[in-house]
């Protein structure tokens, strides 16, 4: 078992062709999800860094 994560719309012919190609080499293929890209522009003061305190439970 392995996972593939790539950035493309399932409506794009290139993505469809890539999945069809992978399907030729496997007996089972499942798309776990497809999500719209976040199009919010990053600003100079914004940060998406996760610190250890963000992931530590109390």
Secondary structure, 3 states (H helix, E strand, C coil): CCCCCCCCCCCCHHHHHHHHHHHCCCCCCCCCCCCCCCCCCCCCCCCCCCCHHHHCCC
